[in-house]
Amino acid sequence: MFQRMRERFAQFMVGRYGMDHFGRFLVYFSLALMIISLFFPKSVVYWLALAVLGYSYFRMFSRNTNSRYRENLKYLEYKNRVVAFWRSRNFGRSRTKQDPTKKIFKCPGCRQKVRVPRGKGAILITCPRCKTQFQKRT
């Protein structure tokens, strides 16, 4: 019986877009909004969660695969920009955990990051980009 239902559902989904990264994000976001709506009864958050969930189902069963594909690409582009921003800022981990034997300074001339060995005392550092020399204590 379940095999037959699975075959019918597979037949129904032929030519439809299905689930992708953006759809998965919408479902999780909807779930988060529903959990938040438990703390705020009779608020607009619950209706917003239902609307987001409805949109994710609309996308999943849509036959306009080109539009859904473009939406997913835009979402992935935005997501990758956000992820790259967080990784470039080195949030969540200190520089000493990356390499405890090195210390990182910024060049006062061009803001280039320069890595030097720790424990050498006051040293004269030459920036590899702009050749500015500055003294720092490691």
N, CA, C and O atoms as a Tinker XYZ file with bonds, in Angstrom:
   552  protein
     1  N      0.811000   -1.196000    0.000000    73     2
     2  CA     0.000000    0.000000    0.000000    64     1     3
     3  C      0.860000    1.268000    0.000000    63     2     4     5
     4  O      0.599000    2.215000   -0.743000    81     3
     5  N      1.913000    1.262000    0.870000    73     3     6
     6  CA     2.769000    2.441000    0.929000    64     5     7
     7  C      3.582000    2.598000   -0.348000    63     6     8     9
     8  O      3.870000    3.716000   -0.776000    81     7
     9  N      3.944000    1.490000   -0.944000    73     7    10
    10  CA     4.683000    1.542000   -2.201000    64     9    11
    11  C      3.842000    2.210000   -3.287000    63    10    12    13
    12  O      4.355000    3.007000   -4.072000    81    11
    13  N      2.570000    1.887000   -3.328000    73    11    14
    14  CA     1.685000    2.473000   -4.328000    64    13    15
    15  C      1.504000    3.973000   -4.081000    63    14    16    17
    16  O      1.478000    4.763000   -5.024000    81    15
    17  N      1.381000    4.358000   -2.814000    73    15    18
    18  CA     1.259000    5.786000   -2.493000    64    17    19
    19  C      2.527000    6.535000   -2.884000    63    18    20    21
    20  O      2.465000    7.662000   -3.377000    81    19
    21  N      3.670000    5.905000   -2.663000    73    19    22
    22  CA     4.944000    6.530000   -3.015000    64    21    23
    23  C      5.037000    6.712000   -4.533000    63    22    24    25
    24  O      5.497000    7.751000   -5.005000    81    23
    25  N      4.612000    5.731000   -5.278000    73    23    26
    26  CA     4.626000    5.832000   -6.735000    64    25    27
    27  C      3.693000    6.925000   -7.232000    63    26    28    29
    28  O      4.027000    7.658000   -8.164000    81    27
    29  N      2.511000    7.036000   -6.605000    73    27    30
    30  CA     1.565000    8.077000   -7.018000    64    29    31
    31  C      2.112000    9.471000   -6.699000    63    30    32    33
    32  O      1.954000   10.410000   -7.479000    81    31
    33  N      2.757000    9.582000   -5.536000    73    31    34
    34  CA     3.340000   10.881000   -5.188000    64    33    35
    35  C      4.489000   11.219000   -6.135000    63    34    36    37
    36  O      4.627000   12.368000   -6.554000    81    35
    37  N      5.308000   10.234000   -6.472000    73    35    38
    38  CA     6.400000   10.470000   -7.412000    64    37    39
    39  C      5.842000   10.891000   -8.770000    63    38    40    41
    40  O      6.397000   11.777000   -9.421000    81    39
    41  N      4.764000   10.269000   -9.194000    73    39    42
    42  CA     4.123000   10.649000  -10.456000    64    41    43
    43  C      3.577000   12.067000  -10.376000    63    42    44    45
    44  O      3.665000   12.821000  -11.345000    81    43
    45  N      3.014000   12.435000   -9.230000    73    43    46
    46  CA     2.477000   13.784000   -9.031000    64    45    47
    47  C      3.591000   14.831000   -9.101000    63    46    48    49
    48  O      3.385000   15.929000   -9.617000    81    47
    49  N      4.777000   14.484000   -8.577000    73    47    50
    50  CA     5.867000   15.458000   -8.509000    64    49    51
    51  C      6.644000   15.593000   -9.822000    63    50    52    53
    52  O      7.513000   16.459000   -9.926000    81    51
    53  N      6.361000   14.778000  -10.803000    73    51    54
    54  CA     7.052000   14.875000  -12.087000    64    53    55
    55  C      6.752000   16.240000  -12.707000    63    54    56    57
    56  O      5.592000   16.619000  -12.865000    81    55
    57  N      7.817000   16.974000  -13.057000    73    55    58
    58  CA     7.665000   18.294000  -13.664000    64    57    59
    59  C      7.527000   19.408000  -12.659000    63    58    60    61
    60  O      7.424000   20.571000  -13.048000    81    59
    61  N      7.520000   19.093000  -11.377000    73    59    62
    62  CA     7.421000   20.117000  -10.333000    64    61    63
    63  C      8.810000   20.383000   -9.773000    63    62    64    65
    64  O      9.731000   19.582000   -9.937000    81    63
    65  N      8.941000   21.527000   -9.106000    73    63    66
    66  CA    10.274000   21.975000   -8.695000    64    65    67
    67  C     10.835000   21.178000   -7.529000    63    66    68    69
    68  O     12.000000   20.784000   -7.579000    81    67
    69  N     10.075000   20.929000   -6.503000    73    67    70
    70  CA    10.576000   20.180000   -5.349000    64    69    71
    71  C     11.271000   21.083000   -4.340000    63    70    72    73
    72  O     11.092000   22.300000   -4.355000    81    71
    73  N     12.068000   20.471000   -3.461000    73    71    74
    74  CA    12.718000   21.199000   -2.368000    64    73    75
    75  C     14.142000   21.580000   -2.769000    63    74    76    77
    76  O     14.844000   20.805000   -3.419000    81    75
    77  N     14.559000   22.786000   -2.372000    73    75    78
    78  CA    15.923000   23.241000   -2.595000    64    77    79
    79  C     16.391000   23.972000   -1.343000    63    78    80    81
    80  O     15.726000   23.916000   -0.308000    81    79
    81  N     17.525000   24.652000   -1.425000    73    79    82
    82  CA    18.091000   25.336000   -0.256000    64    81    83
    83  C     17.169000   26.443000    0.251000    63    82    84    85
    84  O     16.956000   26.576000    1.456000    81    83
    85  N     16.629000   27.229000   -0.662000    73    83    86
    86  CA    15.746000   28.321000   -0.256000    64    85    87
    87  C     14.467000   27.777000    0.363000    63    86    88    89
    88  O     13.979000   28.326000    1.351000    81    87
    89  N     13.920000   26.714000   -0.195000    73    87    90
    90  CA    12.723000   26.098000    0.366000    64    89    91
    91  C     12.976000   25.549000    1.761000    63    90    92    93
    92  O     12.134000   25.682000    2.649000    81    91
    93  N     14.129000   24.936000    1.952000    73    91    94
    94  CA    14.491000   24.413000    3.272000    64    93    95
    95  C     14.617000   25.558000    4.274000    63    94    96    97
    96  O     14.155000   25.446000    5.410000    81    95
    97  N     15.247000   26.670000    3.849000    73    95    98
    98  CA    15.360000   27.837000    4.716000    64    97    99
    99  C     13.977000   28.365000    5.097000    63    98   100   101
   100  O     13.738000   28.707000    6.256000    81    99
   101  N     13.067000   28.432000    4.121000    73    99   102
   102  CA    11.725000   28.927000    4.405000    64   101   103
   103  C     10.991000   28.038000    5.413000    63   102   104   105
   104  O     10.285000   28.547000    6.284000    81   103
   105  N     11.151000   26.729000    5.303000    73   103   106
   106  CA    10.494000   25.816000    6.239000    64   105   107
   107  C     11.053000   26.009000    7.640000    63   106   108   109
   108  O     10.290000   26.082000    8.604000    81   107
   109  N     12.381000   26.092000    7.768000    73   107   110
   110  CA    12.991000   26.294000    9.090000    64   109   111
   111  C     12.616000   27.656000    9.672000    63   110   112   113
   112  O     12.361000   27.779000   10.870000    81   111
   113  N     12.586000   28.674000    8.814000    73   111   114
   114  CA    12.200000   30.008000    9.277000    64   113   115
   115  C     10.752000   30.011000    9.748000    63   114   116   117
   116  O     10.425000   30.637000   10.756000    81   115
   117  N      9.893000   29.321000    9.028000    73   115   118
   118  CA     8.494000   29.208000    9.416000    64   117   119
   119  C      8.363000   28.483000   10.761000    63   118   120   121
   120  O      7.574000   28.886000   11.615000    81   119
   121  N      9.135000   27.426000   10.936000    73   119   122
   122  CA     9.121000   26.693000   12.202000    64   121   123
   123  C      9.577000   27.590000   13.356000    63   122   124   125
   124  O      8.987000   27.561000   14.436000    81   123
   125  N     10.620000   28.382000   13.128000    73   123   126
   126  CA    11.095000   29.304000   14.159000    64   125   127
   127  C     10.024000   30.342000   14.491000    63   126   128   129
   128  O      9.824000   30.672000   15.660000    81   127
   129  N      9.341000   30.853000   13.478000    73   127   130
   130  CA     8.272000   31.826000   13.729000    64   129   131
   131  C      7.119000   31.196000   14.507000    63   130   132   133
   132  O      6.516000   31.844000   15.363000    81   131
   133  N      6.815000   29.937000   14.213000    73   131   134
   134  CA     5.742000   29.270000   14.953000    64   133   135
   135  C      6.120000   29.072000   16.418000    63   134   136   137
   136  O      5.274000   29.206000   17.302000    81   135
   137  N      7.369000   28.756000   16.674000    73   135   138
   138  CA     7.818000   28.625000   18.063000    64   137   139
   139  C      7.756000   29.972000   18.767000    63   138   140   141
   140  O      7.351000   30.045000   19.927000    81   139
   141  N      8.146000   31.029000   18.088000    73   139   142
   142  CA     8.056000   32.374000   18.676000    64   141   143
   143  C      6.600000   32.743000   18.931000    63   142   144   145
   144  O      6.287000   33.390000   19.930000    81   143
   145  N      5.713000   32.334000   18.033000    73   143   146
   146  CA     4.299000   32.681000   18.198000    64   145   147
   147  C      3.676000   31.997000   19.413000    63   146   148   149
   148  O      2.633000   32.437000   19.896000    81   147
   149  N      4.300000   30.925000   19.917000    73   147   150
   150  CA     3.796000   30.308000   21.141000    64   149   151
   151  C      3.913000   31.247000   22.335000    63   150   152   153
   152  O      3.101000   31.188000   23.258000    81   151
   153  N      4.926000   32.117000   22.318000    73   151   154
   154  CA     5.127000   33.059000   23.411000    64   153   155
   155  C      4.315000   34.337000   23.241000    63   154   156   157
   156  O      4.142000   35.089000   24.200000    81   155
   157  N      3.824000   34.588000   22.056000    73   155   158
   158  CA     3.023000   35.778000   21.773000    64   157   159
   159  C      1.700000   35.353000   21.137000    63   158   160   161
   160  O      1.532000   35.474000   19.923000    81   159
   161  N      0.769000   34.862000   21.938000    73   159   162
   162  CA    -0.508000   34.415000   21.357000    64   161   163
   163  C     -1.285000   35.588000   20.766000    63   162   164   165
   164  O     -1.160000   36.732000   21.203000    81   163
   165  N     -2.081000   35.266000   19.769000    73   163   166
   166  CA    -2.913000   36.251000   19.072000    64   165   167
   167  C     -2.079000   37.382000   18.480000    63   166   168   169
   168  O     -2.454000   38.553000   18.553000    81   167
   169  N     -0.951000   37.015000   17.897000    73   167   170
   170  CA    -0.115000   38.027000   17.260000    64   169   171
   171  C     -0.003000   37.742000   15.766000    63   170   172   173
   172  O     -0.452000   36.703000   15.281000    81   171
   173  N      0.588000   38.658000   15.067000    73   171   174
   174  CA     0.745000   38.545000   13.620000    64   173   175
   175  C      1.848000   37.545000   13.270000    63   174   176   177
   176  O      1.953000   37.124000   12.118000    81   175
   177  N      2.666000   37.163000   14.247000    73   175   178
   178  CA     3.784000   36.247000   13.990000    64   177   179
   179  C      3.267000   34.891000   13.506000    63   178   180   181
   180  O      3.853000   34.296000   12.601000    81   179
   181  N      2.193000   34.403000   14.089000    73   179   182
   182  CA     1.631000   33.114000   13.688000    64   181   183
   183  C      1.174000   33.156000   12.234000    63   182   184   185
   184  O      1.437000   32.223000   11.476000    81   183
   185  N      0.498000   34.222000   11.843000    73   183   186
   186  CA     0.002000   34.333000   10.472000    64   185   187
   187  C      1.147000   34.508000    9.491000    63   186   188   189
   188  O      1.085000   34.031000    8.358000    81   187
   189  N      2.190000   35.192000    9.930000    73   187   190
   190  CA     3.378000   35.321000    9.091000    64   189   191
   191  C      4.035000   33.956000    8.895000    63   190   192   193
   192  O      4.479000   33.638000    7.791000    81   191
   193  N      4.103000   33.148000    9.955000    73   191   194
   194  CA     4.671000   31.799000    9.858000    64   193   195
   195  C      3.876000   30.955000    8.877000    63   194   196   197
   196  O      4.458000   30.229000    8.071000    81   195
   197  N      2.556000   31.042000    8.937000    73   195   198
   198  CA     1.728000   30.280000    8.002000    64   197   199
   199  C      1.923000   30.747000    6.560000    63   198   200   201
   200  O      1.942000   29.940000    5.630000    81   199
   201  N      2.068000   32.059000    6.390000    73   199   202
   202  CA     2.289000   32.592000    5.043000    64   201   203
   203  C      3.627000   32.108000    4.473000    63   202   204   205
   204  O      3.708000   31.738000    3.301000    81   203
   205  N      4.667000   32.112000    5.298000    73   203   206
   206  CA     5.979000   31.644000    4.842000    64   205   207
   207  C      5.923000   30.156000    4.513000    63   206   208   209
   208  O      6.482000   29.720000    3.507000    81   207
   209  N      5.250000   29.378000    5.358000    73   207   210
   210  CA     5.117000   27.945000    5.098000    64   209   211
   211  C      4.316000   27.693000    3.815000    63   210   212   213
   212  O      4.659000   26.814000    3.025000    81   211
   213  N      3.249000   28.471000    3.618000    73   211   214
   214  CA     2.465000   28.345000    2.389000    64   213   215
   215  C      3.288000   28.672000    1.157000    63   214   216   217
   216  O      3.164000   28.008000    0.128000    81   215
   217  N      4.139000   29.707000    1.260000    73   215   218
   218  CA     4.998000   30.067000    0.127000    64   217   219
   219  C      6.005000   28.954000   -0.165000    63   218   220   221
   220  O      6.303000   28.671000   -1.326000    81   219
   221  N      6.529000   28.324000    0.893000    73   219   222
   222  CA     7.482000   27.233000    0.653000    64   221   223
   223  C      6.794000   26.059000   -0.058000    63   222   224   225
   224  O      7.393000   25.430000   -0.931000    81   223
   225  N      5.537000   25.760000    0.312000    73   223   226
   226  CA     4.797000   24.699000   -0.384000    64   225   227
   227  C      4.479000   25.110000   -1.819000    63   226   228   229
   228  O      4.544000   24.287000   -2.732000    81   227
   229  N      4.136000   26.380000   -2.017000    73   227   230
   230  CA     3.894000   26.878000   -3.373000    64   229   231
   231  C      5.124000   26.670000   -4.245000    63   230   232   233
   232  O      5.013000   26.226000   -5.388000    81   231
   233  N      6.306000   26.994000   -3.701000    73   231   234
   234  CA     7.543000   26.815000   -4.451000    64   233   235
   235  C      7.798000   25.342000   -4.750000    63   234   236   237
   236  O      8.229000   24.988000   -5.847000    81   235
   237  N      7.526000   24.483000   -3.757000    73   235   238
   238  CA     7.818000   23.067000   -3.917000    64   237   239
   239  C      6.947000   22.437000   -5.007000    63   238   240   241
   240  O      7.427000   21.601000   -5.773000    81   239
   241  N      5.692000   22.826000   -5.082000    73   239   242
   242  CA     4.780000   22.212000   -6.052000    64   241   243
   243  C      4.669000   22.991000   -7.360000    63   242   244   245
   244  O      3.875000   22.639000   -8.232000    81   243
   245  N      5.468000   24.050000   -7.495000    73   243   246
   246  CA     5.400000   24.889000   -8.684000    64   245   247
   247  C      5.933000   24.155000   -9.914000    63   246   248   249
   248  O      6.882000   23.376000   -9.827000    81   247
   249  N      5.307000   24.416000  -11.052000    73   247   250
   250  CA     5.796000   23.871000  -12.321000    64   249   251
   251  C      6.688000   24.870000  -13.057000    63   250   252   253
   252  O      7.302000   24.525000  -14.067000    81   251
   253  N      6.762000   26.101000  -12.559000    73   251   254
   254  CA     7.612000   27.120000  -13.167000    64   253   255
   255  C      9.017000   26.980000  -12.587000    63   254   256   257
   256  O      9.420000   27.748000  -11.713000    81   255
   257  N      9.753000   25.995000  -13.082000    73   255   258
   258  CA    11.050000   25.668000  -12.493000    64   257   259
   259  C     12.105000   26.741000  -12.754000    63   258   260   261
   260  O     13.016000   26.906000  -11.943000    81   259
   261  N     12.008000   27.466000  -13.849000    73   259   262
   262  CA    12.996000   28.504000  -14.131000    64   261   263
   263  C     12.948000   29.617000  -13.098000    63   262   264   265
   264  O     13.990000   30.058000  -12.611000    81   263
   265  N     11.752000   30.073000  -12.761000    73   263   266
   266  CA    11.628000   31.127000  -11.752000    64   265   267
   267  C     12.094000   30.648000  -10.389000    63   266   268   269
   268  O     12.779000   31.381000   -9.675000    81   267
   269  N     11.726000   29.416000  -10.016000    73   267   270
   270  CA    12.140000   28.882000   -8.713000    64   269   271
   271  C     13.655000   28.722000   -8.658000    63   270   272   273
   272  O     14.268000   28.952000   -7.615000    81   271
   273  N     14.260000   28.328000   -9.779000    73   271   274
   274  CA    15.709000   28.171000   -9.849000    64   273   275
   275  C     16.402000   29.517000   -9.661000    63   274   276   277
   276  O     17.398000   29.606000   -8.943000    81   275
   277  N     15.876000   30.575000  -10.306000    73   275   278
   278  CA    16.457000   31.910000  -10.151000    64   277   279
   279  C     16.321000   32.409000   -8.723000    63   278   280   281
   280  O     17.241000   33.030000   -8.192000    81   279
   281  N     15.154000   32.136000   -8.084000    73   279   282
   282  CA    14.980000   32.524000   -6.683000    64   281   283
   283  C     16.016000   31.831000   -5.805000    63   282   284   285
   284  O     16.594000   32.452000   -4.913000    81   283
   285  N     16.249000   30.554000   -6.055000    73   283   286
   286  CA    17.223000   29.811000   -5.266000    64   285   287
   287  C     18.631000   30.372000   -5.475000    63   286   288   289
   288  O     19.401000   30.480000   -4.521000    81   287
   289  N     18.971000   30.728000   -6.716000    73   287   290
   290  CA    20.291000   31.304000   -6.976000    64   289   291
   291  C     20.474000   32.627000   -6.250000    63   290   292   293
   292  O     21.548000   32.887000   -5.708000    81   291
   293  N     19.445000   33.466000   -6.231000    73   291   294
   294  CA    19.534000   34.741000   -5.518000    64   293   295
   295  C     19.715000   34.507000   -4.023000    63   294   296   297
   296  O     20.505000   35.192000   -3.373000    81   295
   297  N     18.978000   33.536000   -3.478000    73   295   298
   298  CA    19.114000   33.207000   -2.066000    64   297   299
   299  C     20.540000   32.720000   -1.765000    63   298   300   301
   300  O     21.150000   33.158000   -0.789000    81   299
   301  N     21.062000   31.830000   -2.588000    73   299   302
   302  CA    22.407000   31.307000   -2.354000    64   301   303
   303  C     23.463000   32.401000   -2.477000    63   302   304   305
   304  O     24.445000   32.406000   -1.735000    81   303
   305  N     23.262000   33.333000   -3.419000    73   303   306
   306  CA    24.186000   34.445000   -3.575000    64   305   307
   307  C     24.203000   35.304000   -2.310000    63   306   308   309
   308  O     25.271000   35.663000   -1.813000    81   307
   309  N     23.025000   35.629000   -1.796000    73   307   310
   310  CA    22.925000   36.430000   -0.579000    64   309   311
   311  C     23.508000   35.672000    0.614000    63   310   312   313
   312  O     24.241000   36.244000    1.421000    81   311
   313  N     23.183000   34.399000    0.720000    73   311   314
   314  CA    23.685000   33.581000    1.829000    64   313   315
   315  C     25.203000   33.501000    1.798000    63   314   316   317
   316  O     25.849000   33.596000    2.842000    81   315
   317  N     25.780000   33.327000    0.612000    73   315   318
   318  CA    27.236000   33.248000    0.497000    64   317   319
   319  C     27.905000   34.559000    0.860000    63   318   320   321
   320  O     28.995000   34.554000    1.433000    81   319
   321  N     27.271000   35.695000    0.537000    73   319   322
   322  CA    27.828000   36.982000    0.938000    64   321   323
   323  C     27.841000   37.123000    2.456000    63   322   324   325
   324  O     28.822000   37.594000    3.032000    81   323
   325  N     26.741000   36.709000    3.108000    73   323   326
   326  CA    26.658000   36.795000    4.566000    64   325   327
   327  C     27.689000   35.876000    5.215000    63   326   328   329
   328  O     28.378000   36.277000    6.153000    81   327
   329  N     27.796000   34.654000    4.718000    73   327   330
   330  CA    28.765000   33.698000    5.272000    64   329   331
   331  C     30.188000   34.209000    5.080000    63   330   332   333
   332  O     31.007000   34.101000    5.992000    81   331
   333  N     30.492000   34.758000    3.918000    73   331   334
   334  CA    31.831000   35.290000    3.655000    64   333   335
   335  C     32.139000   36.463000    4.572000    63   334   336   337
   336  O     33.268000   36.599000    5.042000    81   335
   337  N     31.144000   37.318000    4.834000    73   335   338
   338  CA    31.344000   38.441000    5.747000    64   337   339
   339  C     31.707000   37.934000    7.132000    63   338   340   341
   340  O     32.659000   38.427000    7.738000    81   339
   341  N     30.966000   36.960000    7.643000    73   339   342
   342  CA    31.234000   36.450000    8.983000    64   341   343
   343  C     32.580000   35.748000    9.046000    63   342   344   345
   344  O     33.290000   35.864000   10.045000    81   343
   345  N     32.938000   35.027000    8.005000    73   343   346
   346  CA    34.233000   34.352000    8.021000    64   345   347
   347  C     35.388000   35.335000    7.902000    63   346   348   349
   348  O     36.444000   35.121000    8.497000    81   347
   349  N     35.202000   36.411000    7.140000    73   347   350
   350  CA    36.279000   37.383000    6.981000    64   349   351
   351  C     36.517000   38.175000    8.254000    63   350   352   353
   352  O     37.630000   38.646000    8.488000    81   351
   353  N     35.504000   38.328000    9.070000    73   351   354
   354  CA    35.638000   39.059000   10.323000    64   353   355
   355  C     36.228000   38.198000   11.429000    63   354   356   357
   356  O     36.563000   38.696000   12.504000    81   355
   357  N     36.354000   36.905000   11.159000    73   355   358
   358  CA    36.940000   35.978000   12.114000    64   357   359
   359  C     36.145000   35.934000   13.416000    63   358   360   361
   360  O     36.718000   35.755000   14.490000    81   359
   361  N     34.827000   36.098000   13.320000    73   359   362
   362  CA    33.984000   36.042000   14.503000    64   361   363
   363  C     33.942000   34.623000   15.036000    63   362   364   365
   364  O     33.944000   33.662000   14.266000    81   363
   365  N     33.905000   34.495000   16.326000    73   363   366
   366  CA    33.737000   33.184000   16.926000    64   365   367
   367  C     35.018000   32.467000   17.259000    63   366   368   369
   368  O     34.984000   31.445000   17.944000    81   367
   369  N     36.144000   32.963000   16.800000    73   367   370
   370  CA    37.402000   32.331000   17.177000    64   369   371
   371  C     38.488000   33.395000   17.216000    63   370   372   373
   372  O     38.524000   34.287000   16.369000    81   371
   373  N     39.347000   33.300000   18.173000    73   371   374
   374  CA    40.385000   34.317000   18.318000    64   373   375
   375  C     41.568000   33.985000   17.416000    63   374   376   377
   376  O     41.732000   32.847000   16.975000    81   375
   377  N     42.360000   34.963000   17.159000    73   375   378
   378  CA    43.518000   34.749000   16.293000    64   377   379
   379  C     44.566000   33.879000   16.977000    63   378   380   381
   380  O     45.322000   33.177000   16.305000    81   379
   381  N     44.618000   33.917000   18.294000    73   379   382
   382  CA    45.601000   33.095000   18.990000    64   381   383
   383  C     45.277000   31.619000   18.864000    63   382   384   385
   384  O     46.184000   30.787000   18.910000    81   383
   385  N     44.001000   31.270000   18.705000    73   383   386
   386  CA    43.637000   29.869000   18.536000    64   385   387
   387  C     44.044000   29.356000   17.160000    63   386   388   389
   388  O     44.255000   28.156000   16.985000    81   387
   389  N     44.153000   30.245000   16.194000    73   387   390
   390  CA    44.554000   29.813000   14.861000    64   389   391
   391  C     46.015000   29.371000   14.860000    63   390   392   393
   392  O     46.336000   28.294000   14.360000    81   391
   393  N     46.891000   30.190000   15.412000    73   391   394
   394  CA    48.307000   29.842000   15.502000    64   393   395
   395  C     48.892000   30.564000   16.707000    63   394   396   397
   396  O     49.166000   31.762000   16.633000    81   395
   397  N     49.088000   29.860000   17.810000    73   395   398
   398  CA    49.558000   30.524000   19.027000    64   397   399
   399  C     51.004000   30.999000   18.947000    63   398   400   401
   400  O     51.450000   31.742000   19.822000    81   399
   401  N     51.744000   30.592000   17.924000    73   399   402
   402  CA    53.142000   31.009000   17.819000    64   401   403
   403  C     53.308000   32.294000   17.016000    63   402   404   405
   404  O     54.423000   32.800000   16.886000    81   403
   405  N     52.222000   32.825000   16.482000    73   403   406
   406  CA    52.290000   34.034000   15.652000    64   405   407
   407  C     51.398000   35.130000   16.242000    63   406   408   409
   408  O     50.446000   34.846000   16.969000    81   407
   409  N     51.720000   36.374000   15.920000    73   407   410
   410  CA    50.895000   37.513000   16.305000    64   409   411
   411  C     50.619000   38.318000   15.039000    63   410   412   413
   412  O     51.489000   38.443000   14.177000    81   411
   413  N     49.417000   38.859000   14.929000    73   411   414
   414  CA    49.004000   39.565000   13.721000    64   413   415
   415  C     48.862000   41.047000   14.020000    63   414   416   417
   416  O     48.204000   41.434000   14.986000    81   415
   417  N     49.487000   41.881000   13.180000    73   415   418
   418  CA    49.378000   43.329000   13.276000    64   417   419
   419  C     48.869000   43.880000   11.962000    63   418   420   421
   420  O     48.980000   43.234000   10.920000    81   419
   421  N     48.301000   45.101000   12.017000    73   419   422
   422  CA    47.893000   45.786000   10.791000    64   421   423
   423  C     48.890000   46.891000   10.496000    63   422   424   425
   424  O     49.307000   47.637000   11.382000    81   423
   425  N     49.258000   46.972000    9.235000    73   423   426
   426  CA    50.183000   48.014000    8.799000    64   425   427
   427  C     49.487000   49.369000    8.931000    63   426   428   429
   428  O     48.351000   49.514000    8.480000    81   427
   429  N     50.143000   50.372000    9.541000    73   427   430
   430  CA    49.513000   51.686000    9.672000    64   429   431
   431  C     49.367000   52.413000    8.333000    63   430   432   433
   432  O     48.569000   53.343000    8.224000    81   431
   433  N     50.124000   52.002000    7.321000    73   431   434
   434  CA    50.061000   52.661000    6.020000    64   433   435
   435  C     48.937000   52.152000    5.138000    63   434   436   437
   436  O     48.169000   52.942000    4.589000    81   435
   437  N     48.834000   50.814000    4.995000    73   435   438
   438  CA    47.881000   50.261000    4.029000    64   437   439
   439  C     46.878000   49.297000    4.662000    63   438   440   441
   440  O     46.041000   48.742000    3.950000    81   439
   441  N     46.938000   49.084000    5.959000    73   439   442
   442  CA    46.013000   48.217000    6.711000    64   441   443
   443  C     46.164000   46.736000    6.363000    63   442   444   445
   444  O     45.292000   45.931000    6.689000    81   443
   445  N     47.264000   46.375000    5.704000    73   443   446
   446  CA    47.546000   44.970000    5.396000    64   445   447
   447  C     47.837000   44.235000    6.701000    63   446   448   449
   448  O     48.525000   44.769000    7.571000    81   447
   449  N     47.322000   43.018000    6.843000    73   447   450
   450  CA    47.623000   42.215000    8.019000    64   449   451
   451  C     48.989000   41.568000    7.836000    63   450   452   453
   452  O     49.288000   40.983000    6.795000    81   451
   453  N     49.812000   41.692000    8.880000    73   451   454
   454  CA    51.165000   41.148000    8.848000    64   453   455
   455  C     51.301000   40.190000   10.022000    63   454   456   457
   456  O     50.993000   40.546000   11.159000    81   455
   457  N     51.761000   38.977000    9.746000    73   455   458
   458  CA    51.925000   37.971000   10.796000    64   457   459
   459  C     53.405000   37.855000   11.155000    63   458   460   461
   460  O     54.262000   37.681000   10.288000    81   459
   461  N     53.684000   37.956000   12.464000    73   459   462
   462  CA    55.069000   37.887000   12.946000    64   461   463
   463  C     55.140000   36.882000   14.092000    63   462   464   465
   464  O     54.124000   36.592000   14.725000    81   463
   465  N     56.338000   36.346000   14.366000    73   463   466
   466  CA    56.468000   35.376000   15.458000    64   465   467
   467  C     56.289000   36.039000   16.827000    63   466   468   469
   468  O     56.675000   37.190000   17.029000    81   467
   469  N     55.703000   35.300000   17.751000    73   467   470
   470  CA    55.512000   35.798000   19.115000    64   469   471
   471  C     56.794000   35.649000   19.933000    63   470   472   473
   472  O     57.666000   34.839000   19.618000    81   471
   473  N     56.881000   36.455000   20.992000    73   471   474
   474  CA    57.950000   36.306000   21.974000    64   473   475
   475  C     59.306000   36.822000   21.542000    63   474   476   477
   476  O     60.315000   36.398000   22.105000    81   475
   477  N     59.377000   37.708000   20.580000    73   475   478
   478  CA    60.652000   38.248000   20.106000    64   477   479
   479  C     60.938000   39.633000   20.668000    63   478   480   481
   480  O     61.961000   40.235000   20.341000    81   479
   481  N     60.035000   40.150000   21.522000    73   479   482
   482  CA    60.224000   41.485000   22.082000    64   481   483
   483  C     59.812000   42.559000   21.099000    63   482   484   485
   484  O     58.961000   42.337000   20.238000    81   483
   485  N     60.430000   43.743000   21.236000    73   483   486
   486  CA    60.142000   44.843000   20.325000    64   485   487
   487  C     60.899000   44.605000   19.023000    63   486   488   489
   488  O     62.126000   44.504000   19.019000    81   487
   489  N     60.161000   44.517000   17.922000    73   487   490
   490  CA    60.793000   44.263000   16.628000    64   489   491
   491  C     60.345000   45.297000   15.617000    63   490   492   493
   492  O     59.300000   45.931000   15.769000    81   491
   493  N     61.152000   45.456000   14.583000    73   491   494
   494  CA    60.823000   46.356000   13.481000    64   493   495
   495  C     60.198000   45.515000   12.373000    63   494   496   497
   496  O     60.830000   44.602000   11.841000    81   495
   497  N     58.944000   45.834000   12.033000    73   495   498
   498  CA    58.194000   45.068000   11.049000    64   497   499
   499  C     58.133000   45.858000    9.757000    63   498   500   501
   500  O     57.846000   47.055000    9.768000    81   499
   501  N     58.403000   45.188000    8.635000    73   499   502
   502  CA    58.298000   45.814000    7.323000    64   501   503
   503  C     57.096000   45.220000    6.605000    63   502   504   505
   504  O     57.004000   44.004000    6.440000    81   503
   505  N     56.179000   46.077000    6.180000    73   503   506
   506  CA    54.982000   45.623000    5.471000    64   505   507
   507  C     55.383000   45.087000    4.097000    63   506   508   509
   508  O     56.101000   45.769000    3.366000    81   507
   509  N     54.940000   43.892000    3.731000    73   507   510
   510  CA    55.316000   43.349000    2.419000    64   509   511
   511  C     54.643000   44.064000    1.256000    63   510   512   513
   512  O     55.125000   43.983000    0.126000    81   511
   513  N     53.552000   44.755000    1.507000    73   511   514
   514  CA    52.831000   45.419000    0.418000    64   513   515
   515  C     53.385000   46.810000    0.136000    63   514   516   517
   516  O     53.756000   47.115000   -0.997000    81   515
   517  N     53.442000   47.672000    1.187000    73   515   518
   518  CA    53.814000   49.075000    0.950000    64   517   519
   519  C     55.211000   49.408000    1.466000    63   518   520   521
   520  O     55.657000   50.545000    1.316000    81   519
   521  N     55.910000   48.451000    2.067000    73   519   522
   522  CA    57.279000   48.591000    2.585000    64   521   523
   523  C     57.390000   49.598000    3.723000    63   522   524   525
   524  O     58.482000   50.089000    4.008000    81   523
   525  N     56.264000   49.913000    4.380000    73   523   526
   526  CA    56.295000   50.778000    5.552000    64   525   527
   527  C     56.890000   49.994000    6.717000    63   526   528   529
   528  O     56.576000   48.820000    6.910000    81   527
   529  N     57.754000   50.654000    7.497000    73   527   530
   530  CA    58.341000   50.002000    8.669000    64   529   531
   531  C     57.698000   50.568000    9.921000    63   530   532   533
   532  O     57.531000   51.780000   10.055000    81   531
   533  N     57.341000   49.685000   10.832000    73   531   534
   534  CA    56.763000   50.107000   12.114000    64   533   535
   535  C     57.242000   49.161000   13.199000    63   534   536   537
   536  O     57.518000   47.988000   12.947000    81   535
   537  N     57.337000   49.695000   14.418000    73   535   538
   538  CA    57.856000   48.895000   15.521000    64   537   539
   539  C     56.699000   48.469000   16.422000    63   538   540   541
   540  O     55.839000   49.272000   16.783000    81   539
   541  N     56.705000   47.198000   16.770000    73   539   542
   542  CA    55.687000   46.638000   17.661000    64   541   543
   543  C     56.355000   45.674000   18.618000    63   542   544   545
   544  O     57.456000   45.181000   18.371000    81   543
   545  N     55.659000   45.417000   19.723000    73   543   546
   546  CA    56.136000   44.466000   20.712000    64   545   547
   547  C     55.361000   43.158000   20.558000    63   546   548   549
   548  O     54.131000   43.155000   20.587000    81   547
   549  N     56.078000   42.053000   20.396000    73   547   550
   550  CA    55.425000   40.753000   20.273000    64   549   551
   551  C     55.494000   40.094000   21.603000    63   550   552
   552  O     55.008000   38.975000   21.763000    81   551
